[in-house]
Structure formats: C-alpha cells, structure tokens
Amino acid sequence: MMEINLTGMEEVQKQMLRIQRGVTAMENSEAFVFSSLPYAYGIHEGSHRNGRLARRAGGSFYIQRAVDEVLAQGDADLTEGLKKVTAPGVWVLRRLSLWSRRRARQMAPRGGPKKKKYRLWKSIKSVVRKKS
C-alpha cells in the first residue's frame, strides 16, 4: 500500500484564513483620492459643477487616470507585499490609495511661474476610512 502525506497543508489553511480576514476588513473600508481645492473639480472634469467651462483644453482626469493605472499594474507588487504583511486588508487599500495619490500628483497640471505654484499638486490627498 502506498501512502501520500501532504506537508504544509496547515500553513496553507492559516494563510487562507488570514487572507479571508483581510478581505472582510476591506469590505468595511473605502479609499479616496481627492483634492479639496474649489477649482480642482473643474480642472479634473473640464467644467464646473454648474456646467460652465473651466478649461478650454478639456478635463485632465489626472486622478481617474492615476487610479486606473495603479489598479492595472498593482497586482504583482501587492502579491509580494501580502507575503510580508501579517494583517492585509486595510493595508492593501492604503497602499493602493498612496500609489494613486503619487501618480495623480505626477499627472496633475502644474501652474506657471507664480508665487504659490503647485497648489493643486500639493492638495491631492488619500484617505482610507470605514464605511458609514
């Protein structure tokens, strides 16, 4: 009679439970990348909330493009990061939102030679919080 012993199955089950807890934690949280400046919406969308034209060049969509890029390319780095983190979940959302913030800052239109240039760039923030 031949015996087959599975080694490491307990470790795999522990990892699966850890990932399941992380997914549950992620379901109760949400991430935001935004700018609180009053004119940021107009630059991003190309028009103000009331419909008036904000930019002749149209919307720059810098935040949306940054989020799309991070979600498309983030899976490999997240896989590596999940091996090192003991409690994934909110960590994943925080990491993705920080990457998106960094890319949005790189893509944001920059002001000309002014006294207070790059206010839009500096105003882009990322927040992860529990759903209400």
N, C-alpha and C positions, 0 to 999 in steps of 0.2 A: 504494500500500500504506500502511496506517495502522499506526503504532507506539504501543504503550502502555508507558509507563515507570512503574514503581512506585517511588516515593521513600519512604524511611523504613522499608523492609522490614527492613533490617539492625538498625535501632533496636528494632523490634518483636520481632525474634528475641532480641536481648540482654535485653529486658525479660522475655520468656517464660522464658529460661534463669535469670534472677535469681529469678523467682517460683518456678520449679521447685526451685531450690536451697533456697529458703526453706521450701517445703512439705516437702522431705526433712528439713530441720533440725527442723521442727515434729513430724514423725513420731517423732523420737527424744527428744522432750521432753514434759513434762506439767506442768500448772499446778495449784496447790492454793490454796484459800482456806479458812482454818480458824481455830479458837481452841483453844489448848492448856489452857484452864482446865478443871478437872474437872467443873464444873457446866454448861459450855457445851452439851454434848450434850443434856442434859435440857431446857434452855431451848429449844434448836432443835427437838428432836423431840417434846417434851411428856412424855416418860417417860425414865427412866434405862435404861441398857443391860440391867439385870436385870429390867425390866418395871414397876418401881414408878413411880407417878405423880410427875412432877416439877413440873408446873404445872397448876392447875385450868383455866386458860384454854386449855390445849392448847399444842401446839408453835407457835412463832412462825415457824419456817422462814425466818429472815431471810437466811441465806446462800444457800439454794436460790432464793429469790425474787430476790435480787440477781443471781445468775448468769444466771437465765432472762431477766431484764430487760436485762442487758448484751448477751447473745447476740442478743436480738431487735432491739436498737436500734444495735448496734455496727458494722454493715456500712458505713454511709455514712462514718463517721469513719475507719474502717480503710482504706477506699479512698483517702481523701485522704492519710492517713498513709503509705500504700505508695508514693505518688509522691515522698515526701521521704526515705524511708529507703533506704539503699543495700543493706542486708542484712536483708530481712524474715525471718520465721520465728519465732525465739525472741522477737523484739521484739513480734510480734503476741500471743503468749501472755502475755508480761509485761504488756503494755498492758491486755489483757482482764482479767487477774487483779487488777491495780491498780484498775481501774474497779469490778470486782466487790467488792473489799475496801472501797472507798469507799462504795458503795451498801449493803453489808451493815452497815457501821458506822452509816449513817443509819437503817437499819431495825431495828437491834438494840434490844431492850428496855433501858431505862435504869433504873438503881436510883433509889431515893428519896433523901431528904436524909441521906446517910451521910458518914462521914469519908472513905472511899475509894470514891466513887461512880464509875460508868462504867468499872469494871474490865473488864467484858465487852466494852465498846465498844473499849477500848484494846488488848485482847488479840487482836483479829481481825487475822490476818496473811495475806500472799500470798507464795507461793514458786513459782519455776519451776526445775525441775531435769531432768537427763537421766533417761530411763527406765533402770531397772536390770534 
